[in-house]
């Protein structure tokens, strides 16, 4: 349910390390109270992964 309604609210470059480029991304439900801060990583071979930082 949540992901089908969620939108990307913000994305900011955080850092780069041996695993790839890290971005802080926020996804929220419009007009809702649910927002999640994610560490989104793009590896050097182009694969994306996300890890929940806080909600």
HUNORPE-V293650 format. One line per field, one symbol per residue. ss: DSSP state (H for helix, E for strand, - for the rest). psi: psi as a letter, one per 30 degrees, with the letter a starting at -180 (. if undefined). Layout:
BEGIN
ss=???
psi=???
END
This chain:
BEGIN
ss=-HHHHEEEEEEEEEEEE--EEEEEEEEEE-----EEEEEEEE-----EEEEEEE-
psi=eeffflljekkkkelkaffakkkjkkklkkglfjkkkkjkkjlfggkklkkkel.
END
